[in-house]
Amino acid sequence: MDNIFGQYGVLLDVNLSTKEIKKTPIPKEDLKNYLGGRGLGMKILWDRVKEPGMDPYSPENPLMFMPGPFSGLPIPSSSRTTIITKSTRTSPKNKKYPHSSTISYANMGGFFGPEVKFAGYDGIVVTGKASSPVYLLIEDDKVEIKSARAYWGMGTDMFDKALIEKFGKGYQSCYIGPGGENVIPYASVLNTAARAAGRGGVGAVMGSKNLKAIVVKGTQQPKLAQHKKYLELLAKARQAFRDDKEGVEYWRSGGTAHALESSSDNGTMAVKNYREGTFKEIEKINTKAARTQIWKRDFACFSCRLACKKSGFAKGAYGGVIHDGPEYETGTMVGANLLISDLEGLNKIIAICDDYGIDIITTGGVLGFLMEARERGLIDLDFLDGIDLKWGAIDASIDMIHKIVRQDGVGKLAGLGVKALAEHIGNGSEEFAIHVKGHELAAWNVNTRAERMMITYGTANRGACHLNSSSPTRQNHNAMQDSLGACSFAGAWYKGDISYRHFIEAITGVEHTDEEFAMIGERIFNLEKLFNYREGFERVDDQLPERFFKDAHTYGKGEGILATHQDFDNWIEAYYKERGWDLKTSKPSPEKIAELGLNFTV
């Protein structure tokens, strides 16, 4: 498109039902107001899902793969891709429509997003449903829908190897495993068999469309508005990383796994289905244990100095597995949360979940809920199809994961998540069903940082999300960052005269004041909120599990600390006031809608 810099102004639109493939222009104003990634995907979702209540498994539900304007440029730590669709995980307490659900976005690093940009697209939008398994093959302007029958049923590890064997390493891909093929509501999308867009059921939507994978190779690059300025900024950014050897080494030496020990020490870890915040055997699964026992290699995403991903090889009873991890979320959710301290067994569970292509955070939440329900006598061995699912049980956990993905017996119910399990079991189990809006919480516990984490989880637009943050300012920043394709781990290096705003001006030529640039994130966050409100989500849905008001931790730094419902009401009202949202309904006010240029939502 004329007079567009740093991007192409083009979406690749693929309808798998009709097999129509076309290039769709993106309005220039949308590129300016929503940037790309999460923001532009949200705007497209609003435009295309015109009425509330669409079934997320409907062929009409768009599934979008959206890199940002930074993706494909060698800006350190900026290769992220956001996958956006309507959620398979969430539902409001007062349903107005049979299929009410929130927006869903899941973010992954790696190499896929940059390759989409190299192929000449600002995003890929998939609608429809193929009559049999397919994959998309994209080589610049050449786009084909190919049969995936030979690959259907393959785990992600074998499939990744098969793609490399067929196409070579010059192609990049993302794909689902058997979890997505079987439309497990918390299936994920992966690339490089390890980097996952894990949350919100994006893999289930992909599976519902009979889409196994997208394989892409490109040779293009968008024209930059101010190339000299961009190169100057790039040199400064690279120098900032070189100068901060300690900061870079922190990520390179352990990645997010560093947080395993510190979180346990601070009482902020999910332990025993969030009943506690400190893991007494943390030294068996912490960074030191992983570094000395299983980690063999550090690896990085496209153009990243941090190399925070770790590849391990475990020996022993659960050995023979080469896979990444553990990192904080996986190490906690299928480790400490289940009272599993066997590092080899933990690594095996992580590898199985990724090979199936299911969200490890939700999987850990489901297993922890079932273990507690069993401990309380609310379910028995018959309910569990004979699986002796108790705290610390590695083999039983693996057996249940197999049942979930195969939709076998109790696995069919467990595959729906903790909200559905609690509704089925009843007898007070709802109080320890750890979810918000149907979306299971991540690995950060609540009690010792109650105000911060309750607002973080309660107000997240995709359902409970630890990356949401509790401050409107920070939430807006995170939405903007996801829309650029930038990694949240590296944000601290982009400040002063090498801020994200300066980069986007050099790349696109669009100038903003600091206030205008901050408003982009606020616009995105509020549009997500308005989509959810239209689906029937109101203040009553911005609520936390009863566990966090009743069950103080019994040891560690969180011992005896508990928030009250009145505390939370006060915090949420202060948040709504700062947001400019209605205190009763949570809907953004008419004034806020007008201020952000969102009048099209009214």
Helices and strands as residue ranges (DSSP letters): E 10-15, E 20-25, H 28-34, H 37-48, E 63-67, E 81-86, E 103-108, H 112-118, E 123-127, E 134-139, E 142-147, H 156-167, E 172-175, H 178-181, E 189-191, E 195-197, H 202-208, E 211-217, H 227-243, H 245-254, G 255-257, H 258-266, G 282-284, H 287-293, E 295-299, E 309-314, G 316-318, E 321-324, H 328-333, G 336-338, H 343-356, H 360-375, H 394-406, H 410-414, H 418-425, G 429-432, E 435-436, E 439-440, G 447-449, H 450-458, H 472-484, G 488-493, G 496-498, H 500-508, H 514-534, G 539-541, H 547-550, H 565-579, H 590-595, G 599-601
